[in-house]
Amino acid sequence: MVQQSSSGSDRVVSVRLPREVIDRLDALCARTQRSRGTYLRMAVAAMLPLLESDHWGQQAREYERATFEREFIRITSELMDEDGAVG
C-alpha cells in the first residue's frame, strides 16, 4: 500500500470495523494501490453531509412536533377555561 504523509493538523481516529468490511477494504486497497486511510477519509467525507442533513432534519422535526404539542395544549387549555367560565 502507498503511504501518504499527513499534515500537522490531521488527527488520528480509531474505529472498530467488522472483519468482512476490513477484508473488502483491503481488497480494494490492493487493487488500487491506495491506503486504507485514503478510502476511509473518502468515505467519511462523502457520508458526513448526508449524516449531518439527517441529524438536522430530525432536530427540525422534533422542534416542530414539540411546537405543535405546546400550541395544542395552550389552545385546548384556553377552550376548557372558556367552557368552565361559561358553564
C-alpha positions as CSV (number, residue, x, y, z in Angstrom):
1,M,0.0,0.0,0.0
2,V,1.1,3.5,-0.7
3,Q,1.8,5.6,2.4
4,Q,0.7,9.2,2.5
5,S,2.2,11.8,4.7
6,S,-0.2,13.6,6.9
7,S,-0.2,17.3,7.6
8,G,0.4,18.6,11.0
9,S,-3.3,19.4,11.5
10,D,-4.6,15.9,10.9
11,R,-5.7,13.8,13.9
12,V,-5.8,10.0,14.3
13,V,-9.2,8.3,15.0
14,S,-9.5,4.7,15.8
15,V,-12.6,2.7,14.9
16,R,-13.6,-1.0,15.1
17,L,-15.0,-2.5,11.9
18,P,-16.4,-5.9,11.2
19,R,-13.8,-8.3,9.6
20,E,-15.8,-8.5,6.3
21,V,-15.6,-4.8,5.9
22,I,-11.9,-4.7,6.5
23,D,-11.4,-7.6,4.1
24,R,-13.3,-5.7,1.4
25,L,-11.4,-2.5,2.1
26,D,-8.1,-4.4,2.0
27,A,-9.0,-6.0,-1.4
28,L,-9.9,-2.5,-2.8
29,C,-6.6,-1.1,-1.5
30,A,-4.6,-4.0,-3.1
31,R,-6.3,-3.5,-6.4
32,T,-5.8,0.3,-6.5
33,Q,-2.6,0.6,-4.6
34,R,-4.2,3.1,-2.2
35,S,-4.2,3.0,1.6
36,R,-7.0,2.2,4.0
37,G,-6.8,5.7,5.2
38,T,-7.4,7.1,1.8
39,Y,-10.6,5.2,1.4
40,L,-11.8,5.8,4.9
41,R,-11.2,9.5,4.6
42,M,-13.1,9.5,1.3
43,A,-16.0,7.5,2.8
44,V,-16.3,9.8,5.8
45,A,-16.1,13.0,3.7
46,A,-18.8,11.6,1.3
47,M,-21.2,10.5,4.1
48,L,-20.8,13.3,6.6
49,P,-23.0,15.8,4.7
50,L,-25.8,13.2,4.5
51,L,-25.5,12.3,8.2
52,E,-25.5,16.0,9.1
53,S,-28.5,16.7,7.0
54,D,-30.3,13.7,8.5
55,H,-29.5,14.9,12.0
56,W,-30.7,18.5,11.3
57,G,-33.8,17.1,9.7
58,Q,-34.5,15.1,12.9
59,Q,-33.9,18.1,15.0
60,A,-36.3,20.2,12.9
61,R,-39.0,17.5,13.1
62,E,-38.6,17.3,16.9
63,Y,-38.8,21.1,17.2
64,E,-41.9,21.2,15.0
65,R,-43.6,18.3,17.0
66,A,-42.9,20.0,20.3
67,T,-44.1,23.3,19.0
68,F,-47.4,21.8,17.7
69,E,-47.8,19.9,21.0
70,R,-47.3,23.1,23.1
71,E,-49.7,25.1,20.9
72,F,-52.3,22.3,21.1
73,I,-52.1,22.2,24.9
74,R,-52.4,26.0,25.0
75,I,-55.4,26.1,22.7
76,T,-57.2,23.3,24.4
77,S,-56.5,24.8,27.9
78,E,-58.0,28.1,26.7
79,L,-61.1,26.4,25.4
80,M,-61.5,24.4,28.6
81,D,-61.2,27.6,30.7
82,E,-63.7,29.3,28.4
83,D,-66.2,26.4,28.8
84,G,-65.7,26.3,32.5
85,A,-66.3,30.1,32.8
86,V,-69.4,30.0,30.7
87,G,-71.0,26.9,32.3
